Amino acid sequence: MNRNTKISKELRSVEALIKRDFSKENTISGLYKYIFKSNGKKIRAKLCLTTSSRTKNKEKIKLASVIELLHTATLIHDDVVDESPTRRGIRSVNNVWTNAHGVLIGDYIYSKAFIYLVDIGNKKILKELASTTNDIAQGELVQLDAINNVNITLNKLKKISYFKTGRLFEAAAKTGAIIANENKAFNYNVSECAKNLGILFQIIDDLLDYSDSKKIGKPVFQDIKEGKVTYPFFYSYKNANTREKKRLKDLLGVSRDLKSKDLELIKSLEGIKKTKQLAEKYHIKAIEYAKKIKNLDIRKEMIELADTALNRDK
Amino acid sequence: MNRNTKISKELRSVEALIKRDFSKENTISGLYKYIFKSNGKKIRAKLCLTTSSRTKNKEKIKLASVIELLHTATLIHDDVVDESPTRRGIRSVNNVWTNAHGVLIGDYIYSKAFIYLVDIGNKKILKELASTTNDIAQGELVQLDAINNVNITLNKLKKISYFKTGRLFEAAAKTGAIIANENKAFNYNVSECAKNLGILFQIIDDLLDYSDSKKIGKPVFQDIKEGKVTYPFFYSYKNANTREKKRLKDLLGVSRDLKSKDLELIKSLEGIKKTKQLAEKYHIKAIEYAKKIKNLDIRKEMIELADTALNRDK
């Protein structure tokens, strides 16, 4: 079996494990089935299966499932936090049910992940993922400060991207390496590569939110509608004169989609260009670390993941 | 030092540990300080310190802190779920800040508890508390089915009381016994005692919600206002004729406090009396198991806790 087939097959095992195991209570099974009906890209689980690909230890399927469960729980809580009506093209939990259901099924899934983690029973992995979960919550909390805050610093935006997204990418790669008993250098290189890849992934996410809805097939301008200052807005605002700053400020929290003249303003102030440049910077960093990975298969896969993250258009 | 002084001193150490350790990010430290400003009763931490009282292992302070952190996280999420404006006599997090802050600081505190748990590094304790957290979320989810549901069964109500409250009492006592390396019989007796004590605690909570607000010094009729069917309503409804059933149904989800004639109806249909009888049943069970505990000090404290839970009027 070639490597790609092997990892795809393992990803199916992850899906099967997640879908198999939930409470028989009606409300819970209904929610659970709805949430895991659509299979996301599972890029985090894939990362974990890539860095653990040299072990035959079956526990890596459980570990990759933990990564996916943690990720899913944060998405569900995010949708409550942002009051998002949709997720992955279907209605969000808080939209079909209520905020209460979103909060509680998120807690249910978080704790399910910890149950699996305890089963795996590796203290280093437990430590890494407990601290990761805490960092993600921190990142999301700090992001609340970015709402309607035109004075947010670039450093704060980078911290948010790392904590809310880069951190779980990093932990997925690192715990994969730990379960496969890889050496320190390998562990360090895949972790740093994944961390930068995750930040890159988030920057592109912020960028795609300023693109043409028809092209990417999902709602756009969500961040600016929520009043959330992300990189494109940040860079434009920095380059703006007083009159332009006023125009930009008025866009934060608007209930409508941006008009083309608004988007033109952001483009002319280099918000899009500078964000792309930042993404490229993180792509270079990710590749740098990937190239230090001695195993050629894993190196290649990490580079592919970084390239995909940079070039994705949805 | 006598035992009471010792446990009180340990509870101060729990408070100190919790208050000492949090992120330096402004938003987070502000939330954290607000949440832990008032010192609750800490009955769950006390339970844990009681069953672990025969060990000198300093980790029990951390364990009791974990119990308190988990409890606090569930309260904060509960307040989002129930849209409660107050908690412990002060405004709730979701009221001072927003639902988003409540969800995220709850996640932050949950994961902080898991970080401490991993530090303690006892697999049995990890397993017990991961499964407890999952059960609490299940209990809260099942409780959503009790909203505006006059056909809920007594068994379902008991399951809710166990999962959302009894379970953490049980785990507090059990993990205390584990960390103190107590024998199997001790472990079983304190766990069963605490489980019944926790259910009793919840039943009294449901009962107090149907009492005179001036007497208990906190808002009452919250459950019925939220449309939540709890024991007093359940028993009254069961005894009601068609006309009374209609009157009771109309009370679910009212926005005002109950009038005295409404409360009279519930009383005359024995909702209060039967709930008290149920509480007494669980009190007897808790005492039964307490009496099997050989250590006389711990036995006495468990009996005192059960008596306090039954007789509290606020």
Chai-1 contact restraints between the chains, C-beta under 6 A:
chainA,res_idxA,chainB,res_idxB,connection_type,confidence,min_distance_angstrom,max_distance_angstrom,comment,restraint_id
A,S23,B,Q138,contact,1.0,0.0,6.0,A-B,restraint_1
A,E25,B,V142,contact,1.0,0.0,6.0,A-B,restraint_2
A,T27,B,L141,contact,1.0,0.0,6.0,A-B,restraint_3
A,T27,B,D145,contact,1.0,0.0,6.0,A-B,restraint_4
A,I28,B,L141,contact,1.0,0.0,6.0,A-B,restraint_5
A,H77,B,V103,contact,1.0,0.0,6.0,A-B,restraint_6
A,V80,B,V103,contact,1.0,0.0,6.0,A-B,restraint_7
A,V81,B,A100,contact,1.0,0.0,6.0,A-B,restraint_8
A,V81,B,V103,contact,1.0,0.0,6.0,A-B,restraint_9
A,A100,B,V81,contact,1.0,0.0,6.0,A-B,restraint_10
A,V103,B,H77,contact,1.0,0.0,6.0,A-B,restraint_11
A,V103,B,V80,contact,1.0,0.0,6.0,A-B,restraint_12
A,V103,B,V81,contact,1.0,0.0,6.0,A-B,restraint_13
A,V103,B,V103,contact,1.0,0.0,6.0,A-B,restraint_14
A,L104,B,A137,contact,1.0,0.0,6.0,A-B,restraint_15
A,L104,B,E140,contact,1.0,0.0,6.0,A-B,restraint_16
A,L104,B,L141,contact,1.0,0.0,6.0,A-B,restraint_17
A,D107,B,A137,contact,1.0,0.0,6.0,A-B,restraint_18
A,Y108,B,A137,contact,1.0,0.0,6.0,A-B,restraint_19
A,S111,B,T133,contact,1.0,0.0,6.0,A-B,restraint_20
A,S111,B,N134,contact,1.0,0.0,6.0,A-B,restraint_21
A,S111,B,A137,contact,1.0,0.0,6.0,A-B,restraint_22
A,K112,B,N134,contact,1.0,0.0,6.0,A-B,restraint_23
A,F114,B,A130,contact,1.0,0.0,6.0,A-B,restraint_24
A,I115,B,A130,contact,1.0,0.0,6.0,A-B,restraint_25
A,I115,B,S131,contact,1.0,0.0,6.0,A-B,restraint_26
A,V118,B,L126,contact,1.0,0.0,6.0,A-B,restraint_27
A,V118,B,K127,contact,1.0,0.0,6.0,A-B,restraint_28
A,V118,B,A130,contact,1.0,0.0,6.0,A-B,restraint_29
A,L126,B,V118,contact,1.0,0.0,6.0,A-B,restraint_30
A,K127,B,V118,contact,1.0,0.0,6.0,A-B,restraint_31
A,A130,B,F114,contact,1.0,0.0,6.0,A-B,restraint_32
A,A130,B,I115,contact,1.0,0.0,6.0,A-B,restraint_33
A,A130,B,V118,contact,1.0,0.0,6.0,A-B,restraint_34
A,S131,B,I115,contact,1.0,0.0,6.0,A-B,restraint_35
A,T133,B,S111,contact,1.0,0.0,6.0,A-B,restraint_36
A,N134,B,S111,contact,1.0,0.0,6.0,A-B,restraint_37
A,N134,B,K112,contact,1.0,0.0,6.0,A-B,restraint_38
A,A137,B,L104,contact,1.0,0.0,6.0,A-B,restraint_39
A,A137,B,D107,contact,1.0,0.0,6.0,A-B,restraint_40
A,A137,B,Y108,contact,1.0,0.0,6.0,A-B,restraint_41
A,A137,B,S111,contact,1.0,0.0,6.0,A-B,restraint_42
A,Q138,B,S23,contact,1.0,0.0,6.0,A-B,restraint_43
A,E140,B,L104,contact,1.0,0.0,6.0,A-B,restraint_44
A,L141,B,T27,contact,1.0,0.0,6.0,A-B,restraint_45
A,L141,B,I28,contact,1.0,0.0,6.0,A-B,restraint_46
A,L141,B,L104,contact,1.0,0.0,6.0,A-B,restraint_47
A,V142,B,E25,contact,1.0,0.0,6.0,A-B,restraint_48
A,D145,B,T27,contact,1.0,0.0,6.0,A-B,restraint_49
